[in-house]
Amino acid sequence: MKKVKIGKKLKIVLISAGAVILVIAALVIARKIGEAKKNQKVTYTVKSETYENCIEIAGTIAAAEEQTLQALSDGTVLGVYVQKGDKVKKGDIIIQLDSTEQEYNLAKLDYDMDSTRISGAKKQLQLQQVQRLSLLQKIEDRKVVATFDGIIADLDVAVGDSMEAKDSVGTLVNVDYLKANVEVAETDVAKLKVGQKVIFTFPAYNGTVEGYVVGWPAIGEVTSRGATVVNAEVRIDKYPPEILPNFSFTGKIQITDPVDNLIVERYAVGRENKETFVELAQSGEKISVKIAPYGSGYVKITEGAVKEGDVLKAQSVPKVSGTVRPNGQGAGARQGQFPGQGGAGASGTRGTGMGAPGGMSGSFPGGR
């Protein structure tokens, strides 16, 4: 009797276990069918992104040379020999102050020196020669002279005006080229090279202007913000007439030439017979491709007959891991659901395009 009861119980257990296995198998098959159907509906679009390795800059452009027109001593203006907009040469006299007193003192000294030569007082003659040099300098200080070839950008003085030492009455500029000093972070200084291309953007000009890096000092500076920087000099040789000295700009120093990349979410790529492929959503055609990692949730297509705008079928679905918190953010957020988010990039590099993935050091993606 006991053997019969045990046999019946065993049968019941086996039947129950079989039923459970069938249910689990059915659930697995249903899940796979569901995922397959889901994959058929989900598509991803191939996008293009331009990656730029550059250093962002900003500042104010200046003339190649600039001279503030000011007297070195007090006096009355006897002559103004130029006007605003005139071109001058190095050494040209722009403003002349009254130098009657200085010229009289020089003439008197010359007379005294002649008497000293006759009397033969050698030491006194030497002192008078030094004094003469001083008087000649005082006469020169009565003139405002151009220190380089340039254009009178501004001038506000007239004959008869009284000027005091260091009074500024105008500006002389050399605009053969434009230049600027820009701050470069200490972490980016090693990337700098003389002659690197610089792209300038001016609010006053609809377009970009090209320049280049001239050089940088062998010592850094600490800014008021506590950052250590190097003030690199950049220059523009050819520029449109709309750009004037003291105009503001933003720009970038190009470390390497921009690179165009075709990218897509990694879930659009499948693997078959050890080969990677993508599948066109419209025709179902499978295309063999080669890929490389490109940030979080994305890949870069390096080889294959795929172009920007192609719509691809999903070959897998994002996996869920971790705990999702009530606000939708958690340590294990849904992978691949935020393709437009990027990591914190290194200063001075950026990417432009569709809003590429994060995770690339120094990449600031943008939209195209």
C-alpha positions in Angstrom: 0.0 0.0 0.0 2.8 2.4 0.8 4.5 1.7 -2.5 1.3 2.5 -4.4 0.9 5.8 -2.5 4.6 6.8 -3.2 4.2 6.0 -6.9 1.1 8.2 -7.2 2.9 11.1 -5.4 5.9 10.8 -7.7 3.6 10.9 -10.7 1.9 14.0 -9.4 5.3 15.7 -8.8 6.6 14.8 -12.3 3.5 16.0 -13.9 3.7 19.3 -11.9 7.3 19.8 -12.8 6.6 19.2 -16.4 3.8 21.7 -16.4 6.1 24.3 -14.8 8.8 23.7 -17.4 6.2 24.0 -20.2 5.0 27.3 -18.8 8.5 28.7 -18.5 9.3 27.5 -22.0 6.2 29.2 -23.3 7.1 32.4 -21.5 10.6 32.4 -22.9 9.3 31.8 -26.4 6.7 34.5 -26.0 9.3 36.9 -24.7 11.6 36.2 -27.7 8.7 36.6 -30.1 7.8 39.8 -28.4 11.3 41.1 -28.6 11.6 40.1 -32.2 8.4 42.0 -33.0 9.6 44.9 -31.0 12.9 44.9 -32.8 11.1 44.9 -36.1 9.3 48.1 -35.1 12.3 49.9 -33.6 14.6 51.7 -36.1 17.7 53.8 -35.8 18.9 56.5 -38.3 22.5 56.8 -39.3 23.8 60.3 -38.5 26.9 62.3 -39.4 29.0 64.2 -36.8 32.0 66.4 -37.3 34.5 66.0 -34.5 36.8 68.9 -33.9 39.9 68.9 -31.7 40.2 72.6 -30.9 40.9 75.2 -28.2 38.1 77.7 -27.6 39.2 81.3 -27.4 37.6 84.8 -27.0 38.9 88.3 -26.8 39.2 91.7 -28.4 41.2 92.2 -31.7 43.8 95.0 -31.8 45.8 96.8 -34.5 49.3 95.6 -35.3 50.7 98.7 -33.7 49.1 101.6 -31.8 50.5 104.9 -30.5 48.8 107.3 -28.2 49.5 110.8 -29.3 50.6 112.8 -26.3 53.1 115.5 -25.4 56.0 114.8 -23.1 56.0 118.3 -21.6 53.6 121.3 -21.1 53.2 123.9 -23.8 51.2 125.7 -26.4 50.4 124.0 -29.7 52.1 125.9 -32.6 51.4 123.4 -35.4 49.2 120.4 -36.2 50.4 118.9 -39.5 47.9 116.1 -40.0 44.3 115.3 -39.6 42.2 112.3 -38.9 42.5 109.6 -41.6 45.9 110.8 -42.9 48.7 108.3 -43.5 52.1 109.2 -41.9 55.6 107.8 -42.0 57.8 106.9 -39.1 59.5 110.1 -37.9 56.9 112.5 -39.3 56.1 115.4 -36.9 52.4 115.3 -36.1 52.1 118.1 -33.4 54.6 120.9 -32.6 54.6 122.7 -29.3 56.2 126.1 -28.7 59.9 125.5 -28.1 61.1 129.2 -28.0 62.5 128.9 -24.5 64.3 125.7 -25.1 65.9 127.0 -28.4 67.0 130.2 -26.6 68.7 128.1 -23.8 70.4 126.0 -26.5 71.7 129.1 -28.4 73.0 130.7 -25.1 74.8 127.5 -24.2 76.5 127.3 -27.6 77.7 130.9 -27.1 79.1 130.0 -23.6 80.8 126.9 -25.0 82.6 129.0 -27.6 84.0 131.2 -24.7 85.0 128.1 -22.7 87.0 126.7 -25.7 89.0 129.9 -25.8 89.6 130.0 -22.0 90.7 126.3 -22.2 88.7 125.1 -19.2 88.4 121.4 -20.4 86.4 120.1 -17.5 83.8 122.9 -17.8 83.5 122.2 -21.5 82.7 118.6 -20.8 79.9 119.6 -18.5 78.5 122.0 -21.1 78.5 119.2 -23.7 76.4 117.1 -21.4 74.1 120.0 -20.7 73.7 120.6 -24.5 72.5 117.0 -25.0 69.8 117.6 -22.3 68.6 120.8 -24.0 68.4 119.0 -27.4 66.2 116.3 -25.8 63.9 119.0 -24.3 63.5 120.5 -27.8 62.6 117.1 -29.2 60.1 116.6 -26.4 58.2 119.6 -27.8 57.2 117.5 -30.8 54.8 114.6 -31.1 56.4 112.2 -33.7 55.1 109.1 -35.4 57.0 106.0 -34.2 55.9 103.8 -37.1 54.1 104.0 -40.5 50.4 104.2 -40.0 47.1 106.0 -40.1 45.8 108.8 -37.8 42.7 107.0 -36.3 41.8 109.9 -34.0 43.0 113.5 -33.4 41.5 116.2 -31.3 43.8 119.2 -31.0 44.2 122.6 -32.7 46.8 125.4 -33.0 46.7 127.5 -29.9 45.6 124.8 -27.6 47.5 124.4 -24.3 48.7 120.9 -23.6 50.0 119.4 -20.4 52.5 116.5 -20.2 50.8 113.1 -20.9 47.6 114.7 -22.3 46.2 112.3 -24.9 44.9 114.0 -28.0 44.7 111.2 -30.6 45.8 107.7 -31.8 48.0 106.5 -34.6 47.5 102.9 -35.7 49.1 100.4 -38.1 46.4 98.1 -39.5 48.6 96.1 -41.8 47.4 93.1 -39.7 45.3 92.6 -36.6 46.3 90.7 -33.5 45.0 89.6 -30.1 46.3 87.9 -26.9 44.0 85.0 -25.8 44.0 82.9 -22.7 44.9 79.2 -23.1 44.5 76.9 -20.2 47.7 75.3 -18.9 46.4 71.9 -19.8 46.1 72.9 -23.5 49.4 74.7 -23.9 51.2 71.5 -24.9 48.8 71.3 -27.9 49.9 74.7 -29.3 52.1 75.1 -32.4 53.2 78.2 -34.2 51.2 78.6 -37.4 48.1 76.6 -36.2 44.9 77.8 -37.9 42.6 80.0 -35.9 39.0 80.6 -36.9 37.5 83.9 -35.7 33.8 84.8 -35.5 32.9 88.5 -35.1 29.4 89.8 -34.1 30.0 92.7 -36.5 30.7 90.3 -39.5 28.5 87.7 -41.1 31.0 84.9 -41.6 34.3 83.7 -40.3 37.9 85.0 -40.6 41.0 82.9 -40.7 44.2 83.6 -38.8 47.0 81.7 -37.1 49.0 81.3 -33.9 52.1 83.6 -33.7 53.5 82.4 -30.4 53.2 82.3 -26.6 55.5 83.2 -23.6 57.6 80.8 -21.7 55.8 81.6 -18.5 52.2 81.2 -17.3 50.0 83.6 -15.4 47.4 83.2 -12.7 44.1 84.9 -13.4 41.8 86.6 -10.9 39.7 83.4 -11.0 42.7 81.4 -9.8 43.3 79.6 -13.1 46.7 79.3 -14.6 46.8 80.3 -18.3 49.2 81.3 -21.0 48.5 84.4 -23.1 49.0 83.2 -26.7 49.2 85.7 -29.5 47.0 85.1 -32.6 47.0 87.2 -35.8 44.9 88.0 -38.9 46.8 89.1 -42.0 43.8 89.4 -44.3 40.5 90.6 -43.0 37.3 92.3 -44.3 36.8 96.1 -43.9 33.9 95.5 -41.5 36.4 94.3 -38.9 38.0 97.2 -36.9 40.5 97.3 -34.0 38.9 96.8 -30.6 36.1 94.6 -32.0 35.2 91.5 -29.9 35.4 88.0 -31.2 35.1 84.3 -30.3 36.9 81.6 -32.0 38.9 78.3 -31.9 42.5 77.2 -32.4 42.3 74.1 -34.6 44.6 71.4 -33.1 43.8 68.9 -35.9 41.6 69.1 -39.0 37.9 68.3 -38.4 36.8 64.6 -39.0 33.4 63.5 -40.3 32.0 60.4 -38.7 29.0 58.2 -39.5 27.5 57.1 -36.2 24.4 55.1 -35.1 23.1 53.5 -31.9 24.9 50.2 -31.2 21.5 48.4 -31.1 21.2 48.8 -34.8 24.3 46.5 -35.4 24.0 42.7 -35.3 26.5 39.9 -35.6 26.3 36.9 -37.8 29.0 34.3 -38.6 31.5 36.5 -36.7 30.7 39.4 -39.0 28.9 42.6 -38.0 26.1 43.9 -40.1 23.2 46.3 -40.3 19.8 45.9 -41.9 18.0 48.5 -44.0 14.5 49.0 -42.5 12.8 49.6 -45.9 14.3 46.8 -48.0 15.5 44.4 -45.4 18.9 44.3 -47.1 21.8 43.3 -44.8 25.0 45.3 -45.2 28.3 44.1 -43.8 30.0 46.9 -41.8 33.0 47.5 -39.6 32.5 49.5 -36.5 34.4 51.2 -33.7 33.2 52.3 -30.2 32.0 55.9 -30.2 30.9 57.0 -26.7 28.1 55.5 -24.6 25.5 53.6 -26.6 26.9 54.5 -30.1 29.3 53.1 -32.6 31.2 54.7 -35.5 30.8 53.0 -38.9 34.3 52.8 -40.4 33.5 50.6 -43.4 30.4 49.6 -45.3 27.9 50.9 -47.9 26.0 52.9 -45.4 25.3 56.7 -45.7 23.9 59.4 -43.6 20.1 59.2 -43.3 19.8 55.4 -43.8 17.1 53.9 -41.5 18.2 50.7 -39.9 16.3 47.9 -38.1 17.1 47.2 -34.5 19.1 44.1 -33.9 18.9 44.2 -30.1 17.1 46.2 -27.4 18.6 48.2 -24.5 18.9 46.3 -21.3 17.6 47.5 -18.0 19.9 47.2 -15.0 20.0 48.6 -11.5 17.2 50.3 -9.6 15.2 53.1 -11.1 14.4 55.8 -8.6 11.0 57.5 -8.4 12.3 60.5 -10.4 13.4 58.2 -13.3 17.1 58.5 -12.6 19.2 55.8 -10.9 22.5 54.2 -10.7 21.4 51.7 -13.4 19.4 54.0 -15.7 18.3 52.3 -19.0 21.3 52.0 -21.2 21.1 53.6 -24.5 18.0 55.6 -23.8 19.8 58.9 -23.7 21.9 59.0 -26.8 22.2 62.8 -26.9 23.8 63.1 -23.5 27.6 63.6 -23.5 30.2 63.4 -20.8 32.1 66.3 -19.4 34.5 67.2 -22.2 38.0 68.4 -21.8 38.5 72.1 -22.3 38.9 73.2 -25.9 37.5 70.3 -27.9 34.1 69.8 -29.4 32.1 67.9 -31.9 29.4 69.3 -34.2 26.6 67.3 -35.8 23.5 65.4 -34.7 24.0 65.5 -31.0 26.4 62.7 -30.5 27.0 60.4 -27.6 29.0 61.3 -24.5 31.9 59.3 -23.2 34.4 60.7 -25.7 37.1 62.7 -23.8 37.0 66.2 -24.9 33.8 66.0 -27.1 31.1 68.6 -27.0 28.4 67.4 -29.4 26.0 69.7 -31.1 23.1 69.6 -33.5 23.2 69.9 -37.3 
